[in-house]
Amino acid sequence: MNNRIISLTVAMVLALSSFAASIETDRTWYLAGEAMKVSVTADETLIAYAELCDMNGLAAGVVVGLKDGKGTGIIELPSHLHSGYYVLSAYTRGNAQVVHQLVAIVNPLHKSGYDDIEWVEIKHSDSLSYASTDEGQQVGDSRPGAGGFPAAYWVDEKDVDVPEVEGHIIKARVKNVHEGDTFNASQICPSISIIGKQIHYFEGKMVNDSTAVFYTYGIHGKLPLVLSAISSTGVNLPIEMTSPFATLLPKRLPHLVFHYKRSEVEARSIDMQRHQMAITPAKREPQLGVQSDDTAEEGELLDYDATAFGTQPYLAYNLDEYRQFLSIREVLLEYVMCVSNKKIDGVPRLIIHSEQMPNESSWPTLVLIDGMPVNDVEQLLNYDARRIHYINIYNGQYTFGNGLYNGILSFVTRSGRLTNYPTEPNMQYLVYDFPE
């Protein structure tokens, strides 16, 4: 008998669904706290999502970048997971079908009320009959009381509301109640802006009254971004990013009978603890609402591009070529003559006016600073103009999602990182790692 015998008793392995995708793991069982390597194959897509769930919720997940239909990702298993079976699922935004696989996770260091495991130690003199002596072999078990997972059982498949387009999914939770007013989905405009010298601004879709989904494209790497949700009355509603995973929960999971060799579990447990110590120092994340040069260093700055909207600006001001003023208010008064500050419904707004853009248009002007939409005009007008490098004005009419805008007024700072410019109330600022 091989001295490294580990056998898992499995009542049933979930079958793959019908679409052209598959998911594999590098091991047949894991200790809580180990790293799980996940390999995904999917046709005609660049990004896949893999998630690990039990009946209580999402345990962990990873976004997997695909090249030629194949890719791998690492799921860091939390060290507090209970012992038992979990369901590993994979899906893409272009296909709502999901593939499933059972994964056994063992936690020898912590017991939990959710544990569903029977420990059977294998000693040198032991032998197994339903079983192979190959390490990690999964074998069926038809003993009564062990098929808890009848042969007819399937994990429920739920559709994921995604369009047939390529790109990365970002989801966010919106608090749709403000000072006693409740807003429905049609009254909320969520947006995501990538902070930098290029402009990447996406309006999201409200899938219900409190959940926003953003379908981004062409964005890669670790970048700072701002999430915002504006109500129909112009109020900034609280918004925060949530997991992009669908969280498809099984109704039941099989009982795990774990045939193990003590020395093997102990050796892997020691390696797992070393691994946990190695990954413990968390990378410093910026505090929400703080945009200093130090916090922004986590993100990759995009190069300046004045043609971000597919055209050269109608007017462009390089403030290095003009007299320096202390505030943007003074700059607009002194030499940016086509921008005026008006109150619309009692709210201050910056409006672009030119021969091509009549003043009588009821559409607002989209105002951006380093790609972030600006609603608090007074805060922008009081910002230190010495930190601004360019002011770009784009004439014409623009559509972003359901929003209609009469021109774009874009301020670009010297750092491109919103240096010392506080986010507006209820917006979320963070650094996010977009998959390749």
C-alpha distance (Angstrom), angle and dihedral (degrees) to the residues before:
residue distance angle dihedral
M1 . . .
N2 3.77 . .
N3 3.82 110.4 .
R4 3.79 90.4 -136.7
I5 3.78 100.1 61.5
I6 3.78 116.8 155.7
S7 3.78 117.8 164.0
L8 3.77 129.1 -179.7
T9 3.77 121.3 -154.8
V10 3.78 107.2 -142.1
A11 3.76 123.8 -175.8
M12 3.79 93.5 -159.6
V13 3.79 140.1 -15.0
L14 3.78 115.4 -137.2
A15 3.78 113.5 -111.6
L16 3.78 121.0 -125.7
S17 3.76 118.6 -102.9
S18 3.75 121.2 -115.7
F19 3.79 104.4 -96.7
A20 3.79 124.2 94.2
A21 3.79 100.3 -90.2
S22 3.78 138.3 96.9
I23 3.78 139.1 -175.8
E24 3.81 129.7 -151.8
T25 3.79 136.2 178.3
D26 3.78 129.5 -147.5
R27 3.83 93.1 -125.2
T28 3.77 137.7 31.1
W29 3.82 93.8 -132.6
Y30 3.79 137.0 16.4
L31 3.75 140.9 -157.5
A32 3.79 115.4 -125.2
G33 3.79 105.2 -97.9
E34 3.80 96.7 32.7
A35 3.80 125.0 117.3
M36 3.80 115.1 -106.1
K37 3.79 116.5 -150.6
V38 3.79 110.7 -148.5
S39 3.81 124.2 -165.6
V40 3.80 117.9 -162.9
T41 3.79 129.6 -170.3
A42 3.80 119.6 -167.8
D43 3.78 133.2 155.8
E44 3.79 125.3 -119.2
T45 3.79 98.8 -0.3
L46 3.80 138.4 101.2
I47 3.80 100.5 -155.8
A48 3.80 133.8 43.9
Y49 3.80 131.3 -178.0
A50 3.80 122.3 -138.7
E51 3.79 121.3 -170.3
L52 3.78 136.0 179.0
C53 3.80 116.7 -146.4
D54 3.75 141.0 169.6
M55 3.80 126.2 -170.3
N56 3.82 90.9 -79.3
G57 3.78 100.7 55.2
L58 3.78 147.2 -77.7
A59 3.81 112.7 -21.3
A60 3.81 99.2 -178.7
G61 3.79 141.4 -30.8
V62 3.78 145.4 -174.0
V63 3.80 138.6 -157.0
V64 3.81 110.4 -128.0
G65 3.79 121.5 -155.2
L66 3.81 112.8 -144.3
K67 3.78 129.6 -149.5
D68 3.79 118.6 -172.6
G69 3.78 87.4 -7.3
K70 3.82 96.4 -55.3
G71 3.78 135.6 93.1
T72 3.79 145.6 148.7
G73 3.78 133.8 -139.5
I74 3.79 138.3 179.3
I75 3.79 123.0 -123.3
E76 3.79 111.2 -161.9
L77 3.80 103.2 -145.7
P78 3.81 112.5 -139.8
S79 3.80 111.7 -116.2
H80 3.82 91.8 -131.2
L81 3.83 96.7 62.8
H82 3.78 115.6 129.2
S83 3.81 122.3 -119.4
G84 3.78 116.6 -96.6
Y85 3.77 143.6 67.2
Y86 3.79 124.0 -37.2
V87 3.81 131.2 -174.2
L88 3.79 117.7 -120.7
S89 3.82 110.8 -156.7
A90 3.79 133.4 -175.7
Y91 3.79 132.0 -167.7
T92 3.79 141.6 154.6
R93 3.77 130.4 -136.5
G94 3.80 90.1 -117.1
N95 3.80 94.4 55.9
A96 3.78 126.5 43.4
Q97 3.81 93.8 -160.6
V98 3.80 115.6 104.5
V99 3.80 132.5 -149.8
H100 3.80 119.3 -146.1
Q101 3.77 137.5 -160.0
L102 3.79 131.8 176.4
V103 3.80 116.2 -121.6
A104 3.81 124.1 -169.5
I105 3.81 116.2 -142.7
V106 3.78 123.3 -171.6
N107 3.79 125.6 -164.8
P108 3.82 109.3 -166.3
L109 3.81 94.2 171.6
H110 3.80 102.3 52.6
K111 3.78 132.4 38.7
S112 3.78 120.5 -149.5
G113 3.77 137.3 -172.7
Y114 3.80 86.8 -120.4
D115 3.82 94.0 58.8
D116 3.80 111.7 127.3
I117 3.78 103.4 177.9
E118 3.79 139.8 117.3
W119 3.78 114.2 -152.2
V120 3.82 116.3 -144.5
E121 3.80 113.4 178.2
I122 3.79 117.7 -147.9
K123 3.78 115.8 -148.2
H124 3.79 128.0 -170.5
S125 3.79 92.4 -94.9
D126 3.81 94.3 48.0
S127 3.77 124.1 100.2
L128 3.77 133.1 -172.4
S129 3.88 126.9 -135.5
Y130 4.76 110.2 -170.7
A131 4.29 74.0 43.9
S132 3.96 153.5 101.0
T133 3.80 120.2 -151.0
D134 3.80 91.6 -131.7
E135 3.78 112.9 119.4
G136 3.76 114.3 -101.0
Q137 3.80 95.0 9.4
Q138 3.80 114.4 160.6
V139 3.81 114.1 -142.5
G140 3.78 133.7 -177.7
D141 3.79 122.2 -110.7
S142 3.78 120.1 -157.3
R143 3.80 97.1 174.7
P144 3.81 114.6 131.9
G145 3.76 110.5 -97.7
A146 3.79 93.3 14.9
G147 7.29 100.5 60.2
G148 7.03 55.8 71.2
F149 3.74 58.1 150.1
P150 3.82 111.1 61.0
A151 3.77 118.4 -152.3
A152 3.79 92.3 -111.5
Y153 3.81 93.3 58.0
W154 3.74 122.4 113.0
V155 3.76 131.3 174.6
D156 3.79 106.1 -109.8
E157 3.78 113.0 -103.6
K158 3.78 114.9 -141.3
D159 3.75 125.0 -170.7
V160 3.79 117.9 -109.9
D161 3.78 111.3 -139.7
V162 3.79 100.1 -127.1
P163 3.81 131.2 132.8
E164 3.78 126.8 -123.6
V165 3.79 94.4 -98.3
E166 3.77 135.0 104.6
G167 3.76 125.7 -109.3
H168 3.77 143.8 75.4
I169 3.81 126.2 -55.3
I170 3.78 121.1 -132.2
K171 3.80 120.2 -177.2
A172 3.79 128.2 -166.0
R173 3.79 138.3 -176.3
V174 3.80 117.9 -129.7
K175 3.78 125.4 -161.0
N176 3.79 100.0 -138.5
V177 3.83 97.3 -170.0
H178 3.80 121.5 86.1
E179 3.82 126.4 171.8
G180 3.78 92.3 -25.6
D181 3.82 95.6 -45.0
T182 3.80 118.4 115.8
F183 3.82 118.8 -155.3
N184 3.78 125.4 -158.7
A185 3.80 125.7 -145.4
S186 3.81 94.3 -89.9
Q187 3.81 90.2 56.4
I188 3.83 96.1 54.1
C189 3.82 126.3 79.6
P190 3.84 111.2 -166.4
S191 3.80 119.3 -167.4
I192 3.78 139.5 179.7
S193 3.79 123.2 -155.9
I194 3.80 125.7 -170.2
I195 3.80 108.2 -137.7
G196 3.79 114.3 -128.6
K197 3.79 145.8 82.3
Q198 3.78 91.3 -68.6
I199 3.79 119.7 67.5
H200 3.80 117.6 -119.1
Y201 3.77 109.9 163.5
F202 3.81 124.2 164.7
E203 3.76 129.4 -177.8
G204 3.78 114.1 -146.3
K205 3.77 135.2 -141.0
M206 3.79 122.6 -114.8
V207 3.82 105.1 -136.9
N208 3.79 89.8 -175.7
D209 3.80 136.9 -9.1
S210 3.80 93.9 -72.6
T211 3.84 108.2 23.7
A212 3.80 125.3 79.2
V213 3.80 125.0 -170.6
F214 3.81 124.2 -162.5
Y215 3.80 121.5 -161.8
T216 3.80 103.7 -157.4
Y217 3.78 126.1 -175.0
G218 3.78 137.8 -176.8
I219 3.83 92.8 23.6
H220 3.82 119.8 122.1
G221 3.78 136.8 165.9
K222 3.78 134.4 22.1
L223 3.78 109.9 -37.3
P224 3.81 138.0 163.3
L225 3.78 114.5 -116.3
V226 3.79 141.6 176.0
L227 3.81 125.9 -139.3
S228 3.79 119.9 -157.9
A229 3.80 138.4 170.3
I230 3.79 119.5 -161.5
S231 3.80 121.7 -164.0
S232 3.79 123.9 -140.2
T233 3.82 87.6 -100.8
G234 3.82 92.9 55.6
V235 3.81 96.2 -103.2
N236 3.81 119.9 143.2
L237 3.81 106.3 -125.9
P238 3.82 121.0 -155.1
I239 3.80 111.9 -95.7
E240 3.81 134.0 176.1
M241 3.77 134.9 178.3
T242 3.80 118.1 -105.9
S243 3.77 133.7 -171.7
P244 3.82 113.5 -65.4
F245 3.78 90.8 -142.3
A246 3.77 122.8 110.6
T247 3.81 93.8 -133.1
L248 3.79 98.1 -143.3
L249 3.79 104.1 -170.6
P250 3.80 123.3 -156.1
K251 3.79 117.7 -130.9
R252 3.80 92.8 -140.9
L253 3.79 138.4 6.2
P254 3.81 129.6 -157.7
H255 3.79 124.1 -102.1
L256 3.81 111.5 -100.8
V257 3.79 118.0 -130.7
F258 3.79 104.3 -168.8
H259 3.80 118.1 -159.8
Y260 3.77 105.3 -166.8
K261 3.77 144.8 167.2
R262 3.80 111.4 -132.1
S263 3.80 96.0 -140.1
E264 3.80 91.2 52.7
V265 3.80 94.0 50.8
E266 3.80 92.3 45.5
A267 3.81 93.1 50.0
R268 3.79 92.6 49.0
S269 3.80 90.7 44.7
I270 3.80 90.5 57.3
D271 3.81 91.1 48.0
M272 3.79 89.8 48.3
Q273 3.80 92.4 53.2
R274 3.80 90.3 49.6
H275 3.78 89.2 50.3
Q276 3.81 91.3 51.0
M277 3.80 91.2 50.7
A278 3.79 90.4 50.1
I279 3.82 94.1 53.8
T280 3.81 96.5 39.1
P281 3.82 98.2 94.9
A282 3.81 97.8 86.9
K283 3.76 118.5 -149.9
R284 3.76 111.7 -105.8
E285 3.79 111.0 -99.8
P286 3.80 122.1 -160.1
Q287 3.77 118.6 -106.7
L288 3.77 114.4 -109.2
G289 3.76 112.3 -96.4
V290 3.81 95.4 17.0
Q291 3.80 117.7 111.0
S292 3.78 107.0 176.0
D293 3.78 123.7 145.2
D294 3.80 89.4 -107.0
T295 3.80 96.4 57.0
A296 3.79 92.8 42.1
E297 3.80 92.5 56.5
E298 3.82 87.5 83.3
G299 3.80 89.2 71.4
E300 3.78 130.6 71.1
L301 3.81 111.1 -116.2
L302 3.79 115.0 -130.8
D303 3.81 116.9 -136.8
Y304 3.78 118.6 -103.4
D305 3.79 114.0 -92.1
A306 3.81 120.3 176.5
T307 3.83 90.9 -171.0
A308 3.80 93.4 62.7
F309 3.82 90.8 128.5
G310 3.79 93.7 50.0
T311 3.79 94.9 -95.9
Q312 3.77 141.4 64.7
P313 3.80 114.1 -94.9
Y314 3.81 117.2 -94.9
L315 3.80 87.2 -129.6
A316 3.82 128.3 11.0
Y317 3.79 126.7 -170.0
N318 3.79 122.5 -164.1
L319 3.77 100.9 -163.0
D320 3.81 91.4 -155.2
E321 3.81 86.4 73.0
Y322 3.79 94.1 56.1
R323 3.75 138.1 62.3
Q324 3.78 110.8 -78.8
F325 3.80 117.4 -111.9
L326 3.78 129.2 -172.6
S327 3.79 98.8 -127.5
I328 3.79 139.0 31.2
R329 3.79 87.2 -124.0
E330 3.82 89.6 65.4
V331 3.80 92.3 45.3
L332 3.80 92.3 54.3
L333 3.81 91.8 46.5
E334 3.80 95.3 47.6
Y335 3.79 107.4 42.7
V336 3.81 115.7 -12.0
M337 3.78 91.4 83.0
C338 3.83 99.8 168.6
V339 3.81 94.8 65.0
S340 3.78 121.6 78.9
N341 3.78 133.9 -178.8
K342 3.79 111.7 -128.4
K343 3.76 135.7 166.0
I344 3.79 115.2 -122.4
D345 3.80 114.5 -171.6
G346 3.79 86.9 -14.1
V347 3.82 93.9 -54.7
P348 3.84 120.8 113.5
R349 3.82 111.8 -117.6
L350 3.79 134.4 177.4
I351 3.79 111.1 -128.7
I352 3.82 128.7 -167.1
H353 3.79 115.8 -143.8
S354 3.79 127.5 -176.5
E355 3.78 139.2 137.0
Q356 3.79 90.0 -84.3
M357 3.82 93.2 45.2
P358 3.81 113.3 54.8
N359 3.79 118.0 -148.1
E360 3.78 92.5 -131.3
S361 3.82 92.6 70.1
S362 3.79 111.1 119.3
W363 3.80 92.7 -153.1
P364 3.82 116.7 103.7
T365 3.78 125.4 -122.8
L366 3.80 115.6 -110.3
V367 3.82 106.3 -124.4
L368 3.82 118.0 -163.8
I369 3.78 135.9 177.3
D370 3.82 113.4 -165.4
G371 3.80 86.1 -20.5
M372 3.82 96.7 -52.8
P373 3.81 115.9 121.9
V374 3.82 113.7 -118.6
N375 3.78 122.1 -142.8
D376 3.80 100.0 157.1
V377 3.81 99.1 72.0
E378 3.81 94.1 177.5
Q379 3.79 91.2 58.8
L380 3.80 90.4 51.5
L381 3.81 93.7 46.4
N382 3.80 90.4 53.9
Y383 3.83 93.8 48.2
D384 3.81 117.7 117.0
A385 3.82 105.3 -92.1
R386 3.81 90.4 -158.3
R387 3.80 87.7 73.3
I388 3.81 91.7 57.1
H389 3.80 118.6 91.7
Y390 3.81 103.6 174.5
I391 3.79 138.1 19.0
N392 3.80 111.5 -163.9
I393 3.79 123.4 -170.9
Y394 3.79 120.0 -163.3
N395 3.78 116.6 -167.2
G396 3.78 126.2 -155.9
Q397 3.77 130.5 57.3
Y398 3.80 123.8 -62.2
T399 3.77 136.2 -165.8
F400 3.81 123.0 -151.9
G401 3.78 111.0 177.8
N402 3.82 104.3 -53.1
G403 3.81 93.5 -20.1
L404 3.81 122.7 105.5
Y405 3.81 118.3 -157.9
N406 3.78 133.9 -172.1
G407 3.79 100.3 -143.0
I408 3.80 133.2 -34.6
L409 3.80 126.5 -103.4
S410 3.80 109.0 -162.8
F411 3.82 124.6 -173.0
V412 3.82 116.3 -165.5
T413 3.81 118.7 -164.5
R414 3.78 124.0 -146.9
S415 3.80 91.8 -110.8
G416 3.80 95.6 38.4
R417 3.81 86.9 -140.0
L418 3.81 106.1 97.4
T419 3.79 89.4 -103.2
N420 3.83 109.0 -152.6
Y421 3.79 90.2 -17.0
P422 3.81 107.7 130.7
T423 3.77 118.4 -139.6
E424 3.74 114.3 -113.1
P425 3.81 119.3 -99.7
N426 3.82 115.3 -68.2
M427 3.82 95.1 8.4
Q428 3.80 117.4 124.3
Y429 3.80 121.3 -132.9
L430 3.80 118.9 -169.5
V431 3.79 143.5 139.3
Y432 3.80 112.6 -105.9
D433 3.80 129.9 -169.7
F434 3.81 108.9 -136.4
P435 3.84 112.6 -157.8
E436 3.76 120.3 -111.7
